[in-house]
Amino acid sequence: MSLQLVRLLQLASPALPVGAYTYSQGLEWAVESGVIRDEASAGRWVADLLEHGIGGYEAPLVAALIAAWQADDHAEVARLDADFLASRESAELRAETAQMGFSLNRLLNDLGVPVLTTLRTQLAGLPEIAFPTVWSGLAAAWRIEPYDAVCGYLWA
């Protein structure tokens, strides 16, 4: 088994200690507002979230972030990070990605792995960090193939 695969499995793990399990992407609102009323409507809601949100926007963003990290294009990383933060539809969704980004960045710092020193320095220059920004930075630093990284992000 390759080290890149092990690292990808770490990033895609539901046990990654970033607090993702505490968020629902608006599921409570969908139930409360009547958008979700049964199994079929729940399935449609999840499919829409995957197709239009995560699959249609976040996955291409992660791919673009990985490319920017690999090219050492700090300005593009910062722009994409700011774009993602601005794209959040509510204060709650923005707070979610910022909290998860903060937590993953803290974990990155706690690891103290020398190969991640440059990434830690680059992230320190961003005023607020979205989760996909840190996640993609780790994927790039660990030399995970971009296609595999995006698949792992979607799985997570």
C-alpha positions in Angstrom: 0.0 0.0 0.0 1.4 3.4 -0.9 1.9 6.2 1.6 -0.3 8.5 -0.6 -3.2 6.1 -0.3 -2.7 5.9 3.5 -2.7 9.7 3.7 -5.8 10.0 1.4 -7.6 7.5 3.7 -6.6 9.7 6.7 -8.0 12.8 5.0 -11.2 11.0 3.9 -11.8 9.4 7.3 -14.9 10.3 9.2 -12.6 10.1 12.3 -10.6 13.1 11.0 -10.9 15.4 14.1 -12.3 18.5 12.5 -15.8 18.4 13.8 -17.5 17.5 10.5 -19.9 15.1 12.3 -21.5 18.1 14.0 -22.7 19.7 10.8 -25.6 18.7 8.5 -25.3 21.0 5.5 -28.8 22.4 6.4 -30.6 19.1 6.9 -32.5 20.4 9.9 -33.8 23.4 8.0 -34.9 21.1 5.1 -36.9 19.0 7.5 -38.3 21.9 9.4 -39.4 23.7 6.2 -41.0 20.6 4.7 -38.5 20.1 1.9 -37.8 16.7 3.4 -40.9 14.8 4.5 -40.1 11.2 3.7 -37.4 8.8 2.4 -37.9 9.9 -1.2 -37.6 13.6 -0.5 -34.6 12.9 1.7 -33.0 11.0 -1.2 -33.6 13.9 -3.6 -32.2 16.4 -1.1 -29.0 14.4 -0.7 -28.7 13.9 -4.4 -29.1 17.6 -5.1 -26.5 18.5 -2.4 -24.0 16.1 -4.0 -24.8 17.2 -7.6 -25.2 20.9 -7.3 -23.1 21.8 -4.2 -20.4 19.3 -3.4 -20.1 17.7 -6.9 -20.8 20.8 -8.9 -18.8 23.4 -7.0 -16.6 22.0 -4.2 -15.1 19.1 -6.2 -13.9 21.4 -9.0 -12.7 23.9 -6.4 -10.7 21.3 -4.7 -9.1 20.3 -8.0 -8.3 24.0 -8.7 -6.9 24.4 -5.2 -4.7 21.3 -5.6 -3.4 22.7 -8.9 -2.7 26.1 -7.3 -0.9 24.4 -4.4 1.2 22.3 -6.8 2.1 25.4 -8.8 3.1 27.3 -5.6 0.6 30.0 -6.7 -0.2 31.6 -3.3 -2.3 34.3 -4.8 -4.6 31.8 -6.6 -4.9 29.8 -3.4 -5.9 32.9 -1.5 -8.4 33.9 -4.2 -10.0 30.5 -4.3 -10.2 30.4 -0.5 -11.9 33.8 -0.4 -14.3 32.7 -3.2 -15.3 29.6 -1.3 -15.9 31.5 1.9 -18.0 34.1 0.0 -20.0 31.3 -1.7 -21.5 30.0 1.5 -25.2 30.6 1.4 -25.6 31.4 5.1 -23.6 32.6 8.1 -23.9 29.1 9.5 -22.4 27.4 6.4 -19.6 29.9 6.4 -18.9 29.3 10.1 -18.9 25.6 9.4 -16.2 25.6 6.7 -14.1 28.2 8.7 -14.3 26.1 11.9 -13.4 22.9 10.1 -10.6 24.7 8.2 -9.3 26.1 11.5 -9.5 22.6 13.1 -7.7 20.9 10.2 -5.1 23.7 10.2 -4.6 23.2 14.0 -4.2 19.4 13.4 -1.6 20.2 10.7 0.3 22.3 13.1 0.1 19.8 15.9 1.5 17.0 13.6 4.7 18.9 13.3 5.7 16.9 10.2 8.7 18.6 8.4 7.3 18.0 4.9 4.3 20.2 5.9 6.4 23.2 7.1 5.9 25.1 3.8 2.1 24.5 3.9 1.9 25.6 7.5 3.7 28.8 6.6 1.5 29.5 3.6 -1.7 28.9 5.5 -0.6 31.2 8.3 -0.8 34.1 5.8 -4.5 33.6 5.1 -6.9 35.6 7.4 -9.6 32.9 7.4 -9.2 29.4 5.9 -12.0 27.3 4.4 -11.9 23.6 5.0 -11.3 22.7 1.3 -8.2 25.0 1.2 -6.4 23.2 4.0 -7.6 19.8 2.8 -6.3 20.4 -0.7 -3.1 21.8 0.6 -2.5 18.6 2.5 -3.4 16.5 -0.5 -0.9 18.4 -2.6 1.8 18.4 0.0 1.4 14.6 0.4 1.6 14.2 -3.4 -1.8 12.5 -3.7 -2.9 12.4 -7.3 -5.5 15.1 -7.9 -8.1 12.7 -9.3 -7.7 10.4 -6.3 -7.8 13.4 -4.0 -11.1 14.7 -5.4 -12.6 11.3 -5.2 -11.5 11.1 -1.6 -13.0 14.6 -0.9 -16.3 13.5 -2.4 -16.3 10.3 -0.3 -15.6 12.2 2.9 
